């Protein structure tokens, strides 16, 4: 499996429990810290419970009490609480930094799963019985199945299914996140400022380390492309787009060069007709990114991991049957969350006839499908073992 962020270690957990021997390769030299806050709502919380990780995940939460939308002078315009809608509202009950959740999942699987850091897949040669995999640093090996869990810019997806342009749908915005010293008096409440008429926003959210905070920026960028590995260029872009934004923006940008965990990328979705080809499959953002604006990427990764491992094991590790069953169960859930992501992006656009309704006006049935609209089978009769060969 390629990718050690969220989807990869989550799938490794369930594959291991279903009896598979799992190898995860990760291009980065170690787990990446920080990142945006991610949420678990509805059915995703049940997956965490079934993993036996509810206590560990809750212990690593940001413990955000709620959110304030403010004007340029800091006056509160709207208030949202984390216990709204049973903990599945705008601020989720389970909200955790991406890097912290990745650490929880890695710590859970590290003793039973092989992790290869600072390495990557450079060639795949599939046949009827398996896949020959060439690694950049670990030679050649053979596997029964290969899964791409390497995110929006998935190299494995490009290698097997075609270029990014065929599948990535940009939603016309960019978002940036990085940690800053908490010199703003932030205390368990997220603060968000949205500039009227421009579609730009800036925000601060609390994290577990009360001495620091997570900065957040969003701005329209319909036709803009940027190298997601060129951090210096990304910082220049962010400064140029946000330098004249009011509120606390100048003070937040002053810490841009000192942050250890800067992230900027396009807000985008991945739309594919199929998430598998022979013995190669995809999961998480590599297969069905719903964009950060859906608030559901982590939930999709966790639910997808549970279903993919369960359906493969239930099919006797037959890839065609297992991948097909996984996709049948998962696709309606994905499509509901991708619709939420598109609606949210359009609601942030600067007016116009095509502007989408605000989140308060979204259909209740769509929101429910995006939170709970997938069945989690018990997979009764599918054995759970620690180390048997799936073949």
C-alpha positions as CSV (number, residue, x, y, z in Angstrom):
1,X,0.0,0.0,0.0
2,X,1.2,3.5,-0.9
3,X,0.6,6.3,1.7
4,X,0.9,6.6,5.4
5,X,-1.4,9.5,6.3
6,X,-5.0,8.5,7.2
7,X,-6.5,6.1,4.7
8,X,-3.3,3.9,4.5
9,X,-2.8,3.1,8.2
10,X,-6.6,2.8,8.7
11,X,-6.8,0.2,5.9
12,X,-3.7,-1.5,7.2
13,X,-5.5,-1.9,10.6
14,X,-8.5,-3.6,9.0
15,X,-6.5,-5.7,6.5
16,X,-4.3,-7.0,9.3
17,X,-7.4,-7.9,11.4
18,X,-8.8,-9.8,8.4
19,X,-5.6,-11.8,8.2
20,X,-3.5,-10.0,5.6
21,X,0.2,-9.3,5.8
22,X,0.5,-5.5,5.0
23,X,3.4,-3.3,3.8
24,X,2.9,0.5,3.7
25,X,5.3,2.6,1.7
26,X,5.5,6.4,2.4
27,X,7.6,8.9,0.4
28,X,8.1,11.2,3.3
29,X,11.0,10.3,5.8
30,X,8.5,10.3,8.7
31,X,5.0,11.0,9.6
32,X,4.0,14.6,8.7
33,X,2.9,16.7,11.7
34,X,0.1,19.3,11.9
35,X,-2.1,20.0,8.9
36,X,-5.7,21.0,9.0
37,X,-8.2,19.9,11.6
38,X,-10.2,16.9,10.3
39,X,-13.5,15.7,11.6
40,X,-15.2,12.4,12.3
41,X,-19.0,12.5,12.1
42,X,-21.8,10.0,12.1
43,X,-20.9,6.6,10.8
44,X,-17.1,7.4,10.9
45,X,-17.3,7.6,14.7
46,X,-18.7,4.1,14.7
47,X,-15.7,2.9,12.6
48,X,-13.3,4.4,15.1
49,X,-15.2,2.6,17.9
50,X,-15.0,-0.7,16.1
51,X,-11.2,-0.1,15.6
52,X,-10.9,0.1,19.4
53,X,-9.4,3.6,19.0
54,X,-12.2,5.8,20.4
55,X,-10.3,6.7,23.6
56,X,-7.1,7.3,21.8
57,X,-8.7,9.5,19.2
58,X,-10.7,11.5,21.7
59,X,-7.5,12.0,23.8
60,X,-5.8,13.7,20.8
61,X,-8.7,16.0,19.9
62,X,-8.3,19.7,19.5
63,X,-11.1,20.0,22.2
64,X,-12.6,22.9,20.3
65,X,-15.7,24.2,22.1
66,X,-17.1,25.9,19.0
67,X,-16.6,28.6,16.5
68,X,-17.2,32.4,16.1
69,X,-17.7,34.1,12.8
70,X,-16.5,37.7,13.3
71,X,-16.3,41.0,11.5
72,X,-13.2,42.9,10.7
73,X,-13.1,44.4,14.2
74,X,-13.5,41.1,15.9
75,X,-17.2,41.5,16.8
76,X,-19.0,38.1,16.9
77,X,-21.6,37.7,14.1
78,X,-22.5,33.9,14.5
79,X,-21.8,31.3,17.1
80,X,-21.6,27.5,16.5
81,X,-21.1,25.0,19.3
82,X,-19.4,21.6,19.2
83,X,-22.4,19.9,20.7
84,X,-24.8,21.2,18.1
85,X,-26.6,18.5,16.1
86,X,-25.4,15.7,18.4
87,X,-21.7,16.6,17.8
88,X,-22.0,16.3,14.0
89,X,-22.5,19.9,13.2
90,X,-20.3,22.6,11.8
91,X,-17.7,22.0,14.5
92,X,-17.6,18.3,15.0
93,X,-17.4,16.6,18.4
94,X,-14.4,14.7,17.2
95,X,-12.0,17.2,15.6
96,X,-8.4,16.3,15.4
97,X,-5.3,17.6,13.5
98,X,-4.6,15.4,10.5
99,X,-1.1,14.7,11.8
100,X,-2.3,13.7,15.3
101,X,-4.8,11.2,13.8
102,X,-2.1,9.9,11.5
103,X,0.0,9.3,14.6
104,X,-2.8,7.4,16.5
105,X,-3.3,5.1,13.5
106,X,0.4,4.5,13.0
107,X,1.0,3.7,16.7
108,X,-1.9,1.3,16.5
109,X,-0.5,-0.6,13.5
110,X,3.3,-0.2,13.7
111,X,3.9,-3.5,15.5
112,X,1.9,-5.6,13.0
113,X,2.5,-3.8,9.7
114,X,5.7,-3.1,7.8
115,X,6.3,0.6,7.1
116,X,8.8,1.7,4.6
117,X,9.5,5.4,5.0
118,X,11.5,7.6,2.6
119,X,10.7,5.3,-0.3
120,X,8.2,5.0,-3.1
121,X,6.8,2.8,-5.8
122,X,8.4,3.4,-9.2
123,X,6.9,0.6,-11.3
124,X,4.1,-1.9,-11.1
125,X,3.8,-5.0,-13.2
126,X,0.5,-6.8,-12.6
127,X,-0.5,-10.2,-13.8
128,X,-3.4,-12.6,-13.1
129,X,-1.9,-13.8,-9.8
130,X,-0.2,-10.8,-8.3
131,X,1.7,-7.5,-8.8
132,X,5.4,-7.1,-9.1
133,X,6.4,-3.9,-7.4
134,X,9.7,-2.0,-7.9
135,X,10.6,0.4,-5.1
136,X,13.0,3.3,-5.4
137,X,15.0,2.1,-2.4
138,X,13.8,-1.4,-1.4
139,X,14.3,-3.4,-4.6
140,X,11.6,-5.5,-6.2
141,X,8.9,-7.5,-4.3
142,X,5.7,-9.3,-5.2
143,X,2.2,-8.7,-3.6
144,X,-1.3,-10.1,-4.0
145,X,-2.8,-6.6,-4.1
146,X,-1.6,-3.0,-4.3
147,X,-3.7,-0.1,-2.9
148,X,-3.0,3.6,-3.5
149,X,-3.8,5.7,-0.4
150,X,-1.4,8.5,-1.4
151,X,-3.8,11.4,-1.5
152,X,-5.1,14.0,-4.0
153,X,-1.8,14.0,-6.0
154,X,-1.6,10.2,-6.0
155,X,1.4,9.0,-7.9
156,X,0.1,5.5,-7.9
157,X,-3.2,6.6,-9.5
158,X,-1.3,8.4,-12.3
159,X,0.8,5.3,-12.8
160,X,-2.1,2.9,-13.2
161,X,-5.2,5.0,-14.2
162,X,-3.8,8.0,-16.1
163,X,-2.8,11.6,-15.6
164,X,-4.2,13.8,-12.8
165,X,-6.0,16.0,-15.2
166,X,-8.4,13.2,-16.1
167,X,-9.7,12.9,-12.5
168,X,-9.0,16.0,-10.4
169,X,-11.8,18.6,-10.4
170,X,-10.7,22.0,-9.0
171,X,-13.4,23.9,-7.1
172,X,-11.9,27.4,-7.7
173,X,-10.2,28.0,-4.3
174,X,-7.0,27.5,-2.4
175,X,-6.6,26.8,1.3
176,X,-3.5,27.1,3.6
177,X,-2.8,26.0,7.1
178,X,0.1,26.4,9.5
179,X,0.8,26.7,13.2
180,X,1.6,30.0,14.9
181,X,2.3,31.1,18.5
182,X,-1.0,31.6,20.3
183,X,-0.5,35.4,20.9
184,X,-4.1,35.9,20.1
185,X,-5.7,34.7,23.4
186,X,-7.3,31.8,21.7
187,X,-9.1,29.5,24.2
188,X,-11.0,26.5,22.8
189,X,-12.9,28.6,20.3
190,X,-12.2,28.8,16.5
191,X,-12.4,32.3,15.1
192,X,-13.2,32.9,11.4
193,X,-13.2,36.1,9.5
194,X,-14.7,36.3,6.0
195,X,-14.2,39.4,3.9
196,X,-17.4,40.5,2.3
197,X,-17.4,40.6,-1.5
198,X,-14.1,38.9,-2.2
199,X,-14.4,35.3,-1.1
200,X,-11.3,35.6,1.1
201,X,-11.2,34.4,4.6
202,X,-8.7,34.0,7.5
203,X,-9.1,32.1,10.7
204,X,-7.5,30.7,13.9
205,X,-8.3,27.5,15.6
206,X,-7.2,26.0,18.9
207,X,-5.0,22.9,19.1
208,X,-4.0,20.7,22.0
209,X,-0.8,22.8,22.6
210,X,-2.4,25.9,24.1
211,X,0.8,27.9,23.4
212,X,0.1,27.6,19.7
213,X,-2.8,27.9,17.3
214,X,-3.6,26.8,13.7
215,X,-3.9,29.6,11.1
216,X,-6.2,29.1,8.2
217,X,-6.6,31.0,4.9
218,X,-8.9,30.6,1.9
219,X,-9.1,32.5,-1.3
220,X,-10.5,32.2,-4.8
221,X,-8.1,30.9,-7.4
222,X,-10.1,29.5,-10.3
223,X,-7.3,29.1,-12.9
224,X,-4.2,29.0,-10.6
225,X,-1.8,26.1,-10.5
226,X,1.1,25.8,-8.1
227,X,3.7,23.1,-7.5
228,X,2.5,21.4,-4.3
229,X,6.1,20.6,-3.4
230,X,7.5,24.2,-3.8
231,X,6.8,25.6,-0.4
232,X,8.7,28.9,-0.9
233,X,6.5,29.7,-4.0
234,X,3.4,28.7,-2.1
235,X,4.3,31.2,0.7
236,X,4.9,34.0,-1.8
237,X,1.5,33.2,-3.3
238,X,-0.2,33.3,0.0
239,X,1.4,36.6,1.0
240,X,0.5,38.2,-2.3
241,X,-3.2,37.1,-2.1
242,X,-3.8,37.9,1.6
243,X,-1.4,40.8,2.5
244,X,-4.2,43.5,2.4
245,X,-6.8,41.4,4.2
246,X,-7.9,43.0,7.4
247,X,-8.7,41.6,10.9
248,X,-5.6,39.8,12.4
249,X,-4.2,38.8,9.0
250,X,-0.9,40.8,9.2
251,X,0.0,39.4,12.6
252,X,-0.8,35.8,11.4
253,X,1.3,36.3,8.2
254,X,4.2,37.6,10.2
255,X,4.8,34.0,11.4
256,X,4.7,32.5,7.9
257,X,8.5,32.0,7.6
258,X,8.9,30.4,11.0
259,X,6.2,27.8,10.9
260,X,7.3,24.1,10.9
261,X,4.2,22.7,9.1
262,X,3.0,25.0,6.3
263,X,0.5,23.5,3.9
264,X,-1.2,25.0,0.8
265,X,-3.1,23.3,-1.9
266,X,-6.0,23.7,-4.3
267,X,-9.5,22.8,-3.1
268,X,-10.2,19.9,-5.4
269,X,-12.2,16.6,-5.8
270,X,-11.2,13.4,-7.4
271,X,-14.0,11.9,-9.7
272,X,-13.4,8.5,-11.2
273,X,-15.6,5.9,-12.9
274,X,-13.8,3.1,-11.2
275,X,-11.5,2.8,-8.1
276,X,-9.8,-0.4,-9.2
277,X,-8.0,-2.0,-12.1
278,X,-7.2,-5.7,-11.8
279,X,-5.3,-6.2,-8.5
280,X,-4.7,-2.4,-8.0
281,X,-7.2,-0.3,-6.1
282,X,-7.5,3.2,-4.6
283,X,-8.9,4.6,-1.4
284,X,-9.2,7.9,0.4
285,X,-8.4,11.1,-1.5
286,X,-6.6,9.2,-4.1
287,X,-9.9,7.7,-5.2
288,X,-12.6,10.1,-4.1
289,X,-11.4,13.3,-2.6
290,X,-14.4,15.3,-1.5
291,X,-12.2,18.4,-0.7
292,X,-11.6,20.0,2.7
293,X,-14.8,22.1,2.2
294,X,-16.9,18.9,2.6
295,X,-15.6,18.3,6.1
296,X,-15.7,14.6,5.2
297,X,-12.4,13.5,3.8
298,X,-11.3,11.7,7.0
299,X,-14.7,10.1,7.4
300,X,-14.6,8.8,3.9
301,X,-11.1,7.4,4.4
302,X,-12.1,5.6,7.7
303,X,-15.3,4.2,6.3
304,X,-13.7,3.2,3.0
305,X,-10.9,1.3,4.9
306,X,-13.5,-0.7,6.9
307,X,-15.5,-1.6,3.8
308,X,-12.6,-2.3,1.5
309,X,-10.9,-4.7,3.9
310,X,-14.2,-6.3,4.8
311,X,-15.4,-6.9,1.3
312,X,-12.0,-8.2,0.1
313,X,-12.0,-10.7,3.0
314,X,-15.6,-11.6,2.4
315,X,-14.8,-12.3,-1.3
316,X,-12.0,-14.7,-0.3
317,X,-9.5,-12.1,-1.4
318,X,-10.8,-12.2,-5.0
319,X,-9.9,-8.7,-6.2
320,X,-12.6,-8.3,-8.8
321,X,-15.4,-9.3,-6.5
322,X,-14.0,-7.5,-3.4
323,X,-13.3,-4.2,-5.2
324,X,-16.7,-4.2,-6.9
325,X,-18.6,-4.8,-3.6
326,X,-16.6,-2.1,-1.9
327,X,-17.4,0.4,-4.6
328,X,-21.2,-0.5,-4.6
329,X,-21.4,0.2,-0.9
330,X,-19.2,3.3,-0.9
331,X,-20.1,5.3,-4.0
332,X,-23.4,6.8,-2.9
333,X,-21.8,7.9,0.4
334,X,-18.9,9.5,-1.6
335,X,-21.2,11.2,-4.0
336,X,-23.3,12.8,-1.2
337,X,-20.1,14.2,0.4
338,X,-18.8,15.5,-2.9
339,X,-22.0,17.3,-3.4
340,X,-21.6,19.0,0.0
341,X,-18.1,20.0,-1.0
342,X,-19.3,21.6,-4.3
343,X,-22.1,23.4,-2.6
344,X,-19.8,24.8,0.1
345,X,-17.3,26.0,-2.6
346,X,-20.1,27.7,-4.5
347,X,-21.5,29.3,-1.4
348,X,-18.2,31.1,-0.9
349,X,-18.1,32.5,-4.4
350,X,-18.8,36.2,-4.7
351,X,-22.5,36.4,-5.4
352,X,-23.9,35.9,-8.9
353,X,-26.7,34.0,-10.4
354,X,-25.0,30.6,-9.8
355,X,-24.2,31.2,-6.2
356,X,-25.2,28.2,-4.0
357,X,-27.3,28.5,-0.9
358,X,-25.6,28.9,2.4
359,X,-25.0,25.8,4.6
360,X,-28.0,26.6,6.7
361,X,-30.2,26.2,3.6
362,X,-28.8,22.8,2.4
363,X,-31.3,19.9,2.1
364,X,-31.6,18.0,5.4
365,X,-31.7,14.7,3.6
366,X,-28.4,15.5,1.8
367,X,-26.7,16.3,5.0
368,X,-28.0,13.1,6.6
369,X,-26.7,11.0,3.7
370,X,-23.3,12.7,3.9
371,X,-23.0,11.9,7.6
372,X,-24.7,8.5,8.0
373,X,-25.6,7.4,4.4
374,X,-23.7,4.1,4.3
375,X,-24.2,0.7,5.9
376,X,-21.4,-0.9,8.0
377,X,-21.8,-4.7,7.7
378,X,-20.8,-6.8,10.7
379,X,-19.1,-9.2,8.2
380,X,-20.3,-12.1,10.3
381,X,-18.4,-15.2,9.4
382,X,-15.4,-13.3,8.0
383,X,-12.5,-14.4,10.2
384,X,-10.3,-12.0,12.2
385,X,-6.8,-13.3,12.6
386,X,-3.4,-11.6,13.2
387,X,-1.1,-13.0,10.6
388,X,-2.5,-15.5,8.1
389,X,-1.8,-15.2,4.4
390,X,-4.8,-13.9,2.5
391,X,-4.0,-16.3,-0.3
